[in-house]
Amino acid sequence: LTGGVIYHDGQFDDARLAIHLAMTADELGAKLVNYVRCVSLIKEDGKVSGIEAMDVESGRSFAIRAGAVINATGVFVDELRRADEPSSEEIVAVSQGVHLVLPKDFLPGDSAIMIPKTADGRVLFAVPWHDRVVLGTTDTPLSEKSLEPRALPEEIDFLMTHAARYLSRDPKPEDVLSVFAGLRPLVKASGNANTASLSRDHTILIGDSGLITITGGKWTTYRKMAEDVIDRAEEVAGLEKVPCRTMELPVHGAVTEEVSDLHLRPYGSDAAAIQSLSGADRVHPALDLTVAEVRWHAREEMARTVEDVLARRSRALLLDARASIEAAPAVAEILAEELGKGAEWRVAQVAHFRALAQGYVFR
Ligand SMILES: Cc1cc2nc3c(=O)[nH]c(=O)nc-3n(C[C@H](O)[C@H](O)[C@H](O)COP(=O)(O)OP(=O)(O)OC[C@H]3O[C@@H](n4cnc5c(N)ncnc54)[C@H](O)[C@@H]3O)c2cc1C
């Protein structure tokens, strides 16, 4: 080694920010619904005037009327665009990215490492995250879209080979705490005539029916994406134009002084309220997640399932898949108490979570 470069970057917990954004919207008057699927579009005189929605929990269908409908369904935007205009060209190319999670001692210290060029020319990161090390990622074009994507064997091989080359010791399969995959919606180069490409990062399309589609983009640019799409929605719905507030808007949980409890720090200003709830015990010895947090997720964060709590309110599934499987019955019990559910629901929840989480266990 003859030299090195150090640079600074931002880091966050994506699911926590998504939850805090939803809570911010709620506080500003938005009506949030989870576990509701958009099944089809309602049209009047060729214009979209709402959606047919289905409550996935009860199976009940209902209509939601709206002046503007925004299709922000990630890699699935083309399905709704085709429901609107069957001849629509696909605009999304799906790219899968896989991450492996290892114990912290594989990368001691607080700094991440970036490998700018692997043997096949890719960039690779190893980043300290929630007292673990997350290693990624891959960039694999896929033709299939799934709500629960799975890492391919060659993606895992690539990450394991490079982990052995750059980390403090060679990881063995039993060292891997979790393997997870995500799908990036990348905008195809061409688009069509009415494409309004507002930046290199994201694309907004307005169909002849007025259906607004936003896709591409990154977490890094989410405020700009929101501003651009809401500005277009004002035009489509004929609403009064008001300047977007996002630039000055603090997100729910914002604090001026850092929360001293490291584990509760991602909750920001909610940390004190969580601490005041009964249930300081952990749900599993290998996980930081407490009984009080699960209660909080159910009461304040619309958690409806064991998967919500272990994957999207906490990151237990991504931090230690085997421990999260073992924790599932305890979480189901607390949730059942909070949501007024019975034994049958608990058993079904644990079985569903176990089947899902097996896909995160390294084999
Ligand atoms: C591996 C990977 C690494 C990344 N790294 C970075 C990074 O370092 N920095 C960065 O800024 N960004 C990064 N990103 C990008 C960022 O995560 C994406 O911008 C984001 O996931 C796409 O956001 P989205 O809201 O468009 O789609 P999604 O997050 O996919 O959300 C779409 C939602 O729509 C829902 N949905 C789909 N169909 C329907 C329907 N019919 N009815 C109701 N709901 C529906 C889905 O369930 C989903 O919740 C990364 C992405 C991946 C996959």
The ligand as an SDF file (V2000), in Angstrom:
LIG
                    3D

 53 58  0  0  0  0  0  0  0  0999 V2000
  -29.4350   -2.2290   -3.0430 C   0  0  0  0  0  0  0  0  0  0  0  0
  -29.8490   -0.7940   -3.0510 C   0  0  0  0  0  0  0  0  0  0  0  0
  -28.9410    0.1780   -2.6500 C   0  0  0  0  0  0  0  0  0  0  0  0
  -29.2970    1.5220   -2.6440 C   0  0  0  0  0  0  0  0  0  0  0  0
  -28.4020    2.4480   -2.2100 N   0  0  0  0  0  0  0  0  0  0  0  0
  -28.7580    3.7470   -2.1450 C   0  0  0  0  0  0  0  0  0  0  0  0
  -27.8620    4.7250   -1.6450 C   0  0  0  0  0  0  0  0  0  0  0  0
  -26.7380    4.4100   -1.2440 O   0  0  0  0  0  0  0  0  0  0  0  0
  -28.2660    6.0130   -1.6150 N   0  0  0  0  0  0  0  0  0  0  0  0
  -29.4960    6.3990   -2.0500 C   0  0  0  0  0  0  0  0  0  0  0  0
  -29.7900    7.5710   -1.9890 O   0  0  0  0  0  0  0  0  0  0  0  0
  -30.3740    5.4980   -2.5360 N   0  0  0  0  0  0  0  0  0  0  0  0
  -30.0270    4.1880   -2.6000 C   0  0  0  0  0  0  0  0  0  0  0  0
  -30.9080    3.2460   -3.0950 N   0  0  0  0  0  0  0  0  0  0  0  0
  -32.1070    3.7140   -3.7470 C   0  0  0  0  0  0  0  0  0  0  0  0
  -33.3150    3.9040   -2.9000 C   0  0  0  0  0  0  0  0  0  0  0  0
  -33.4530    2.8940   -1.9420 O   0  0  0  0  0  0  0  0  0  0  0  0
  -34.4380    3.9300   -3.9100 C   0  0  0  0  0  0  0  0  0  0  0  0
  -34.5360    5.2500   -4.3450 O   0  0  0  0  0  0  0  0  0  0  0  0
  -35.7480    3.4950   -3.3890 C   0  0  0  0  0  0  0  0  0  0  0  0
  -35.7560    2.1970   -2.8900 O   0  0  0  0  0  0  0  0  0  0  0  0
  -36.7940    3.5900   -4.4620 C   0  0  0  0  0  0  0  0  0  0  0  0
  -37.7670    4.2280   -3.8030 O   0  0  0  0  0  0  0  0  0  0  0  0
  -39.2660    4.2090   -4.2590 P   0  0  0  0  0  0  0  0  0  0  0  0
  -40.0160    4.8980   -3.1700 O   0  0  0  0  0  0  0  0  0  0  0  0
  -39.3710    4.7190   -5.6610 O   0  0  0  0  0  0  0  0  0  0  0  0
  -39.6780    2.6700   -4.3430 O   0  0  0  0  0  0  0  0  0  0  0  0
  -39.8570    1.6040   -3.1750 P   0  0  0  0  0  0  0  0  0  0  0  0
  -38.9940    1.9190   -2.0160 O   0  0  0  0  0  0  0  0  0  0  0  0
  -39.7030    0.2770   -3.8400 O   0  0  0  0  0  0  0  0  0  0  0  0
  -41.3580    1.8310   -2.7140 O   0  0  0  0  0  0  0  0  0  0  0  0
  -42.4500    1.4760   -3.5360 C   0  0  0  0  0  0  0  0  0  0  0  0
  -43.5820    1.0420   -2.6320 C   0  0  0  0  0  0  0  0  0  0  0  0
  -44.7590    0.8850   -3.4050 O   0  0  0  0  0  0  0  0  0  0  0  0
  -45.4600   -0.2410   -2.9130 C   0  0  0  0  0  0  0  0  0  0  0  0
  -46.3550   -0.7360   -3.9690 N   0  0  0  0  0  0  0  0  0  0  0  0
  -46.0260   -1.3670   -5.1310 C   0  0  0  0  0  0  0  0  0  0  0  0
  -47.1380   -1.6500   -5.8370 N   0  0  0  0  0  0  0  0  0  0  0  0
  -48.1980   -1.1830   -5.1110 C   0  0  0  0  0  0  0  0  0  0  0  0
  -49.6140   -1.1650   -5.3080 C   0  0  0  0  0  0  0  0  0  0  0  0
  -50.1880   -1.6670   -6.4100 N   0  0  0  0  0  0  0  0  0  0  0  0
  -50.3970   -0.6210   -4.3340 N   0  0  0  0  0  0  0  0  0  0  0  0
  -49.8470   -0.0950   -3.2050 C   0  0  0  0  0  0  0  0  0  0  0  0
  -48.4980   -0.0720   -2.9730 N   0  0  0  0  0  0  0  0  0  0  0  0
  -47.6970   -0.6100   -3.9080 C   0  0  0  0  0  0  0  0  0  0  0  0
  -44.3700   -1.2320   -2.5180 C   0  0  0  0  0  0  0  0  0  0  0  0
  -44.8550   -2.1740   -1.5960 O   0  0  0  0  0  0  0  0  0  0  0  0
  -43.3420   -0.2890   -1.9180 C   0  0  0  0  0  0  0  0  0  0  0  0
  -43.5590   -0.1260   -0.5390 O   0  0  0  0  0  0  0  0  0  0  0  0
  -30.5870    1.8960   -3.0890 C   0  0  0  0  0  0  0  0  0  0  0  0
  -31.5040    0.9170   -3.4950 C   0  0  0  0  0  0  0  0  0  0  0  0
  -31.1410   -0.4170   -3.4670 C   0  0  0  0  0  0  0  0  0  0  0  0
  -32.1440   -1.4580   -3.8850 C   0  0  0  0  0  0  0  0  0  0  0  0
  1  2  1  0
  2  3  1  0
  2 52  2  0
  3  4  2  0
  4  5  1  0
  4 50  1  0
  5  6  2  0
  6  7  1  0
  6 13  1  0
  7  8  2  0
  7  9  1  0
  9 10  1  0
 10 11  2  0
 10 12  1  0
 12 13  2  0
 13 14  1  0
 14 15  1  0
 14 50  1  0
 15 16  1  0
 16 17  1  0
 16 18  1  0
 18 19  1  0
 18 20  1  0
 20 21  1  0
 20 22  1  0
 22 23  1  0
 23 24  1  0
 24 25  2  0
 24 26  1  0
 24 27  1  0
 27 28  1  0
 28 29  2  0
 28 30  1  0
 28 31  1  0
 31 32  1  0
 32 33  1  0
 33 34  1  0
 33 48  1  0
 34 35  1  0
 35 36  1  0
 35 46  1  0
 36 37  1  0
 36 45  1  0
 37 38  2  0
 38 39  1  0
 39 40  1  0
 39 45  2  0
 40 41  1  0
 40 42  2  0
 42 43  1  0
 43 44  2  0
 44 45  1  0
 46 47  1  0
 46 48  1  0
 48 49  1  0
 50 51  2  0
 51 52  1  0
 52 53  1  0
M  END
$$$$
